[in-house]
């Protein structure tokens, strides 16, 4: 039996790819076609609840035993597109990123070594049978990586202010979030809604913008973290159908930032301004634009250490 929870989506942002049904082989294509016709599909909050429930037993289950059959569903020019959760694969990848982020005693307390060894072994066996597997969703905690904004223009921005439920406190919000799921913190009666801030564009536009950004960087400055990050994102995008939808969702970050901050945010436009200055040979203006953007997001990342 499912139980209502007030747990908010973690302070994470997401880069998602939604592919048309034609991109999937059978029988998966038929599964997603039927799934997309459901009157309601679960969203990010449901995925979070399931993952948290798996961490409660002793020993915890950090990665689902079976892969999820759920997805986010959207439409692009009237065509159904889906973004599979692939929770199990993303769980394996997330555990790999934990190494070096916590002192060994802390990591052992969170996830005993025997559990981590078993999970790593399971992943190696699975990967040997699925060498070309890749996630449709990328996650970043306490930030939106600046390179993600290179895929979008300001015209792709979608912002919806939140609506507080009647009688709710500062943390109360609900309704529909990105990808059509109920937003985090929704009341039992569905009243109220969390803010939504996302960008959506076509795969063709995302690839075109990324290529232009790379060209501007390579012609103006030495390769660095931004260039390397764009190359890595570009390789990931090449794995998907050319008529896919690309979405950057601020996700749970909307619960950590004031609505005034969200309403005023124009990060994609700021990054585009800096890249345009690079192409025009104005390194000083480019540096100023990027510096303002980097400082804006540094203050967000610093919230991670606030109490």
C-alpha positions in Angstrom: 0.0 0.0 0.0 1.4 3.4 -0.9 1.6 6.0 1.9 1.6 9.7 1.4 4.9 11.4 2.2 5.9 15.0 2.7 9.5 14.1 1.7 10.7 16.6 -0.8 12.7 15.8 -3.9 16.4 16.1 -3.2 18.1 19.3 -4.1 19.1 18.0 -7.5 18.7 19.0 -11.2 18.2 16.7 -14.1 19.2 16.6 -17.8 16.7 14.3 -19.5 16.3 12.9 -23.1 12.8 11.9 -24.3 12.8 9.6 -27.3 10.0 8.8 -29.8 8.6 5.4 -29.6 10.3 4.5 -32.9 13.6 4.7 -31.1 12.9 1.6 -29.0 13.1 -2.0 -30.2 10.3 -4.4 -29.6 8.9 -5.5 -27.2 10.0 -2.3 -25.3 8.3 -0.1 -27.9 4.9 -1.7 -27.3 5.4 -1.4 -23.5 6.0 2.3 -23.8 3.1 2.8 -26.2 0.8 1.2 -23.7 2.4 3.1 -20.8 2.0 6.5 -22.4 -1.8 5.9 -22.7 -2.2 5.5 -18.9 -4.4 8.2 -17.4 -1.6 9.0 -14.9 2.0 8.0 -14.7 4.2 8.2 -11.6 6.8 11.0 -11.3 10.0 11.9 -9.7 8.5 12.0 -6.2 7.3 8.4 -6.5 10.7 7.2 -7.7 12.3 9.0 -4.7 9.9 7.3 -2.2 10.6 3.9 -3.6 14.4 4.5 -3.4 14.2 5.7 0.2 12.1 2.7 1.1 14.8 0.4 -0.2 17.4 2.1 2.1 15.4 1.4 5.3 16.1 -2.3 5.7 19.2 -3.6 7.3 21.3 -4.2 5.2 20.0 -1.5 2.9 19.2 -2.0 -0.8 21.0 0.9 -2.5 20.2 -0.4 -6.0 16.8 -1.9 -7.0 16.9 -5.7 -7.6 14.9 -5.2 -10.8 15.0 -2.4 -13.4 12.1 0.1 -13.4 9.4 -0.1 -16.0 8.5 3.5 -15.5 9.2 6.6 -17.6 8.5 10.3 -17.9 6.1 11.0 -20.8 5.9 14.2 -22.9 4.9 15.3 -26.4 7.1 17.0 -29.1 5.2 18.4 -32.0 2.3 16.1 -31.2 4.5 13.0 -31.0 4.7 11.0 -27.8 8.2 10.9 -26.4 9.4 8.9 -23.3 12.3 9.2 -21.0 12.8 5.8 -19.2 13.7 6.1 -15.5 16.3 3.2 -15.6 16.5 3.6 -11.8 18.7 0.5 -11.4 21.3 1.7 -13.9 21.3 5.2 -12.4 21.7 3.7 -8.9 24.8 1.8 -10.0 26.3 4.9 -11.6 25.5 7.1 -8.6 27.2 4.6 -6.2 30.4 4.8 -8.4 30.4 8.6 -7.8 30.4 8.2 -4.0 34.0 7.1 -3.9 36.1 9.9 -2.6 33.1 12.1 -1.6 33.0 10.8 2.0 35.5 9.6 4.6 35.7 5.8 4.6 34.1 5.4 8.1 31.1 7.6 7.0 30.7 5.6 3.8 30.9 2.3 5.7 28.2 3.5 8.1 25.9 4.5 5.2 26.6 1.5 3.1 28.5 -1.4 4.6 31.5 -2.6 2.5 29.9 -6.0 1.9 26.8 -4.3 0.4 29.0 -2.1 -1.9 31.1 -5.1 -3.0 27.9 -7.0 -3.9 26.5 -4.1 -5.8 29.7 -3.6 -7.7 29.8 -7.3 -8.6 26.2 -7.2 -9.8 26.9 -4.2 -12.0 30.0 -5.8 -13.6 28.0 -8.8 -14.5 25.1 -6.8 -15.9 27.4 -4.5 -17.9 29.1 -7.5 -19.5 25.7 -8.4 -21.0 24.7 -4.8 -21.7 27.9 -3.0 -22.8 26.1 -0.2 -24.7 23.7 0.7 -21.9 23.3 4.4 -21.1 21.0 6.4 -18.9 18.3 8.8 -20.3 18.7 11.0 -17.2 21.7 12.8 -15.7 21.6 14.2 -12.2 23.5 17.0 -10.5 23.2 17.8 -6.8 23.1 21.3 -5.5 23.7 22.9 -8.9 23.0 22.9 -12.6 26.3 22.3 -14.3 27.0 25.4 -16.5 27.7 23.3 -19.5 24.1 22.0 -19.6 22.9 25.6 -20.3 24.9 25.5 -23.6 22.2 23.2 -25.0 19.4 25.7 -24.6 18.3 29.2 -25.6 16.4 31.7 -23.4 13.4 31.0 -25.6 13.3 27.4 -24.3 12.8 28.5 -20.8 9.6 27.6 -19.0 8.9 29.1 -15.6 5.7 28.6 -13.5 5.5 30.2 -10.1 4.4 28.1 -7.2 1.1 28.2 -5.4 1.0 27.5 -1.7 -1.8 25.2 -0.5 -4.3 26.8 1.8 -3.1 26.6 5.4 0.3 25.2 4.3 3.6 26.4 5.8 6.6 27.5 3.9 7.4 24.0 2.8 4.0 23.2 1.4 3.6 23.0 -2.4 2.1 20.6 -4.7 0.3 20.1 -8.0 2.1 19.3 -11.2 5.8 19.5 -11.6 8.1 18.9 -14.6 7.2 16.0 -16.9 3.7 16.1 -15.6 4.4 14.5 -12.2 2.9 15.7 -9.0 5.3 18.2 -7.5 7.1 17.5 -4.3 5.3 18.4 -1.1 1.8 18.3 -2.5 -1.0 18.2 0.0 -3.3 15.2 0.1 -6.0 17.2 -1.6 -3.7 18.1 -4.4 -4.0 21.8 -3.6 -1.0 24.1 -4.3 1.9 23.6 -6.5 5.7 23.9 -6.4 7.5 26.3 -8.7 8.7 24.7 -12.0 11.7 25.9 -13.9 12.9 24.0 -16.9 14.2 24.3 -20.4 13.1 22.1 -23.4 14.4 21.9 -26.9 14.8 19.5 -29.8 17.8 17.2 -30.1 18.8 18.9 -33.3 18.9 22.3 -31.6 20.7 21.0 -28.6 23.4 19.4 -30.8 23.7 22.5 -32.9 24.2 24.8 -29.9 26.7 22.5 -28.4 28.8 22.3 -31.6 28.8 26.2 -31.8 29.8 26.5 -28.2 32.6 24.0 -28.6 33.9 25.8 -31.7 33.8 29.2 -29.9 35.8 27.8 -27.0 38.4 26.0 -29.1 39.0 29.0 -31.3 39.5 31.4 -28.3 40.9 29.6 -25.3 42.8 26.4 -24.4 40.8 23.3 -23.6 39.6 23.3 -20.0 36.8 21.8 -17.8 34.0 23.5 -19.8 35.3 22.2 -23.1 35.9 18.7 -21.7 32.4 18.8 -20.2 30.8 19.8 -23.4 32.6 17.0 -25.3 31.4 14.5 -22.8 27.7 15.7 -22.9 27.9 15.7 -26.7 29.0 12.1 -26.8 26.1 11.2 -24.6 23.6 13.1 -26.8 24.9 11.2 -29.9 23.5 8.0 -28.4 19.9 9.1 -28.8 17.3 9.5 -31.6 17.8 12.7 -33.7 14.1 13.7 -33.1 14.3 13.4 -29.3 13.4 16.1 -26.8 16.1 17.4 -24.4 15.0 18.8 -21.1 16.9 20.6 -18.3 14.8 20.4 -15.1 15.7 22.4 -12.0 14.0 19.6 -10.1 14.4 19.8 -6.3 16.5 23.0 -6.5 13.2 24.9 -6.6 12.8 24.0 -2.9 16.2 25.5 -2.0 16.0 28.8 -3.8 13.7 31.8 -3.4 11.0 32.2 -6.0 12.4 35.7 -6.8 15.8 34.0 -7.7 14.0 31.5 -9.9 11.9 34.1 -11.7 15.0 36.2 -12.4 17.2 33.4 -13.5 18.4 33.6 -17.1 21.4 31.3 -17.0 21.1 30.0 -20.5 21.0 33.6 -21.9 24.0 34.6 -19.8 26.1 31.7 -21.1 25.0 32.5 -24.6 26.1 36.1 -24.1 29.5 34.9 -23.0 29.9 32.6 -26.0 28.7 35.3 -28.4 31.4 37.6 -27.0 34.0 34.9 -27.5 33.0 34.5 -31.2 33.2 38.3 -31.6 36.8 38.2 -30.2 35.8 40.2 -27.0 37.5 38.1 -24.4 36.9 40.7 -21.6 33.1 40.8 -22.1 33.1 37.0 -22.3 35.0 36.7 -19.1 32.6 39.1 -17.3 29.5 37.3 -18.5 30.9 33.9 -17.5 32.1 35.3 -14.2 28.7 36.6 -13.3 27.1 33.2 -14.1 29.7 31.2 -12.2 29.3 33.4 -9.1 25.5 33.1 -9.3 25.8 29.3 -9.2 28.6 29.3 -6.6 26.2 30.8 -4.1 23.8 27.9 -4.8 26.4 25.3 -4.3 27.5 26.9 -1.1 24.0 26.3 0.3 25.0 22.6 0.6 27.2 23.6 3.6 24.6 25.9 5.3 22.7 24.8 8.4 
